[in-house]
Amino acid sequence: MKRGKSKFFEVELNWLKNFIFEVTVNGFPKFCMDELEPVGEDSAPNPADYLLVSVGGCVASSFLYSTLKLGLPIKKLQVKVRGKYTRKRGMVRVGEINVELHVDPATENISAENLELCLNVFRRYCVVSESLREGIPVTVSLKMGEHLFEVLPYDKNRD
């Protein structure tokens, strides 16, 4: 499925029951998202899980792209992403994300220096992790019938 070259992209979530949502991404097969117990049923990955998938997938793709561009053949690439929940101002947040890349080179000719060069280059191309690192503005609006409500951004200084 080709998406074109638009600067915009979107997903759609439809509430099924409790805290379970059906997610549609640009015509790809639908999947579900749920919250952890005790709020949800823990019947599907939760939003924080998908955040880890997004970061890991982008880091892996960017790293693989850099190895291909530098002519460094890879036999195997495995990615492990681990998140840590933390509390900030009494609220649960994702406090950190750690990504481990496990690489098996396809030839003996790949040196640690060459892989280090990839490490120094690929991060610039990882749209998701670099966007998170820089901080992404998030706006929220609520539509109910003809009414549109803008949800004010969270003020860090109010709590």
Secondary structure by P-SEA (a helix, b strand, c coil): cccccccccbbbbbbccccbbbbbccccccccccccccccccccccaaaaaaaaaaaaaaaaaaaaaaaacccccbbbbbbbbbbbbccccccccbbbbbbbbbbccccccaaaaaaaaaccccccaaaaaaaabbbbbbbbbcccbbbbbcccccccc
